[in-house]
Amino acid sequence: MPNDTTAYKQKVGTAAAELVENGMVIGLGTGSTAAFLVQALALRMKNGLVIKGAVPTSQEIGRLASSLGIPLVSLDTYATLDLAIDGADEIDPQRNLIKGAGGALLREKIVASAARRFVVISDASKLVPRLGIHFPLPVEVVPFALTPVRKHLEALGAVVEPRIRANQLYVTDNQNYILDCRFAEGISDPFALQAQVRAIVGVVEHGLFLDMATQVLVAGPEGFATI
């Protein structure tokens, strides 16, 4: 049987699929919660929902969507999306996010930025009083600049680790590397940190999603909530 967290993810993913309307072009996030959204969306389409297409934020979610009969499109065809739905690793009380544990932060941010509405779906464990408490901040980096960028991030007070998978440096869909940055007491001022990270030459993107979420749907032990 699924554990409670899995059940909450499934519940919120199914609820988010109900936000999709006929004729929409949507963005599909990456991660375990987003996978439940894709499954629920495919079921709605089998029952008669018709969309123009979906832009996936990773090759992985694109394969899943395609296998379930969801038509995929690109931002070259649809530069503006009606709706983007994605999960998050952490969500603070102002609906600011840390994303990127799945390695798709660059494409996720591009898709979210292209959408008229950006809805975040999550189980209640992802709600935090301050960003950076549980999850590191991922920073996507051009391989050529890995070490200089790491030193700059360390100078900002971060404990920095290159992301490793299968005993190798993790490579994103964009052929870049990720540096995971932990801050001892979390991120006290995410907007200031965002500006500092953006100023580092060699940084492609970071996992702070600030003032981007239109709405947050959360499922947990106390039920279902909309923020």
ABEGO torsion letter per residue (X at the ends): XBBAAAAAAAAAAAAAAAABBBGBBBBBBBEAAAAAAAAAAAAAAAAGBBBAEBBBABAAAAAAAAAAGBBBBBAAABABBABBBBBBABBBAAGBBBBGAAGAAAAAAAAAAABABBBBBBBAAABBABBGAABBBBBBBBAAAAAAAAAAAAAAGBBBBBBBBGGBBBBBAAGBBBBBBBBAAEBABAAAAAAAAAABBGBABBABBBGABABBBBBBAAEBBBX
